[in-house]
Amino acid sequence: MRNEGLINRYRDYMPVSDDTRIVTLSEGSTPLIPAYNLSKAIHPKLEIWLKYEGLNPTGSFKDRGMTMAITKAVEEGYKAVMCASTGNTSASAAAYAARAGIRCAVLIPEGKIALGKLSQAMIHGAKVIQIRGNFDEALTQVRKICEHNPIALVNSVNPFRIEGQKSGAFEIVDDFEGVAPDFQAMPVGNAGNISAYWKGYTEYHAAGKSKNRPVMLGFQAAGSAPIVLGHPVEQPQTFATAIRIGNPASWKTAEAARDESGGLIDMVTDDEIRAAYQKLAATEGVFCEPASASGVAGLIKLSAAGYFDDKTPAHSDKIRVTCILTGHGLKDPDSAIASAEETVTVDNDEAKILDAIGLEAVVA
Ligand code: F0G
């Protein structure tokens, strides 16, 4: 069946009417991939599933929120939208604004967004403005500008973004035929997505579509971990630039998701994120961007600390966990190249090529 986009798929749960003109790029309905090798490597009881959000039209989960936010901006008569971004939001806003035929301006921290994301915002025709400042400062500025001008703000402080993004939870429950996973692990940056997933799981549970709700496990990068530390971080740092955020806008709702689900928000170091990023690509064949791997990094950390040892549910001998892989690896080719073994260059000669492959070692 053709994918008509997530608003049509989950119309009963979305704030649209029969008259709403839906702006969609056939987002959502992304694959849920069993991670056999990772599960085995991390904990004998874990059954890990990867929600591969990199397969959305612009390569990240942001498209779920953006179809809704742009649809409503158009419905409300806006001719322009704006956002601050660490990259993915700007790519998605630019694409959906282009499709809707409205203008888009994006504010990004200078030099701190991955190449793929920058190229997307540019080719879709957004006005791309780099500021000498970080994401938090950009968001403060954009909020001010949108308050005083006829421009719709499409960051996740826009409630329609959350409405669209909650569909990720619906899809997971539908894939598991009416049950939510025992745990869900995911990155936390501006904290909209963990809030959205919790809203989705909660609504589906209340509607009788899901037997249960998962325990939510959120992970920030150690250099950008305001929620874990309990205070804003003025100069957030991490190579996972998507989550280089020091003062998340959805801080309170993320804490509510954590507490209502009996979960936690912890931090993982850049080394831990990089190791998980490489492992996903090398042992599962799944290429995500660095920030997206922080959920898996978190699982590795918790498992090593014995967190899952007493968590086997009564109904199964396995602990089912979903990891939200929020963005595609191709977003950030520089990080991939910096994290992998170097290429080699040799003459176009069979013996030299076999020597470079190290054939003996390969086939032994
Ligand atoms: N993963 C990726 C790939 C992201 O781009 C983001 C956020 C997150 C995780 C964190 O999600 O903010 O809802 O907690 N990116 C935003 C952006 C901030 O501007 O693209 P969150």
Residues whose N, C-alpha, C, O or C-beta is under 5 A from the ligand:
A	BS01	F0G	A84 S85 T86 G87 N88 T89 S90 P187 V188 G189 N190 A191 G192 N193 I194 A242 A291 S292 T326 G327
